[in-house]
């Protein structure tokens, strides 16, 4: 369930022509906006597969007809782990597969099949400059509304 991000915003150091001669310092990351990951359309087939993998009997994740009674008009709700995976994939696309040291999130609103969601984040704190560990505020949004928010501890490249 890995998703590839759309072309990210250029790194500010590269856009100033400094990327090849300037070694990024850990404090350069403070306030840095992590390149976003866009999921153009949440796929109901992946939800059904995830429900099977998780042995999740809850029909809101795979039974469109049953969801009619919930007022979802034939749509299904994405599983929380899939929503969280968009955040994880954004972080790994930015800093590599071993960068996430801690990830916490609160699920605020459901994500439905067919939704376009954007994973984003911003560095808020340098936790350990020797270890190159930072804290980031992370979120998942749909139509400019935050549907998931949390924090991540990430090892960054310096």
N, C-alpha and C positions, 0 to 999 in steps of 0.2 A: 504494500500500500504506500509505496514511496512516490511522491509527486515531485516533478521537476519544476522549479520556479520559472516564472517568466523572466526575461532579461531584467536583472536587478539595476537599480540606480547605480551609476558609477561611484566608486570609492572617491571621496572628496580629495584624497591625496593624489590619486591618479589623474583626476580631472584638472588638478593644478600643475600637472606635469612633474610631480615629485615622486611618483610611485616607484620608479626604478632607481632613484638615488637616495630616497629618504627611508630610513628604517623606522617603521611605526613604533611609537613608544606606548606603553600601557595606558598612560593618561590621555592619549589621543582618542581613546575609545569612549571616554566619559561624555555622555550626551549623544553618542553616535546612534543613528537609526539603522537598525538591521535591515538589509534588503528584504523586501516582502516576498511572500510566496502567494500566488493567486491560484485558487482552484476554480476554474471556470464554471464547472457544473458538478455538484456532488452527485456521485453515481449510485443509484439504488441497487445495482447489481453487487457493488462492493459492500453495501450495507447487508445484503442478504448473505453474502459469503462470510462476512464478519460475524453475523448472528450465528451461523452454523459453527464457525471456529470457536466462538465463545460459549456455544451451547446455550444461547440466549433465547428462551421461549417467548419472550415478550413480543407480541405481534406488531407493536408500533414501529418496529425496525424492518419489517418485511411484508406485512399484509395491508396493502393499500385499501382493500375493501373494508376491512375491520376499522380502519382509521376514519372512514366516512362518518362513523358515529361519534368520533371525537372532534369533528369539525375540521379535519385536515384535508378535506376535498380530494381524497384519493392519493395522498402523498404519504411518505414514510419519514420517520425521524432518524437521523444519523446517530450512530452510537458515539458515546463520549470518547472512547479510545481512538476512534477515527478522527474526531475533531482535534484531540490532543496530538495526534500524529502529524497534523498539518503544521503545528507549532514546532514539533521536534524536527520535521523535515526542513523547515525554514532555517532553524539553527544549524543543522548538519550541512545544508547546502552552503551556508555562510562560512563555517569554521571546521567542517570535517566530521566524520562519523563518531569520533571519540570525544567531542567537545562538551557534551551535556553532562554535568555532574549532579545537577538537581533540577527538578521541574515540578512546580506545584501550580494547580489551576482550579478555578471555580467556574462551573458551568452555569451561565446566566440565562440563556434562552436556547431553545432547540434549533438545530440546523436541519433543514428538510431537503429531500432529494430535489435536484435541479437548482438549488441555491448556488450562487457564486459567493465564495468566502475568501477573505484575505488574511493571511497570518502576518503579523507585524511585531516589532519589538524595538526597544530603545534601552541602551546601557544607562543605568542609573547610579551605579556604584562600582568602584574598584575594590574588590574584597581583599585580594592579596596580590601585590605587584610582583613579588618574587615568583609566584606560581602562575601569574598571568590569568588570574581568576576574576571574573566580573559578574555583577548581578544585572539582570535585564528585566524590565517590565515587558511582558509578552501578552498578546491578545489575538483573538480571531474575530473578525468583523464581517457583517453582512449588511449591505446597503448603509454603510457608515454607522452601524449600530454594533456595539461590542456584545458578542454572544458568549465569549469565553475570555477570562483574564487571569493572569497569574504572574509568577516570577520564575526565572531560570538562573542557575549558576552555570557559567560557561567558561571553558578555557579558551583563550584567544591567542592568535598567532601574533607575535611581536618580532 
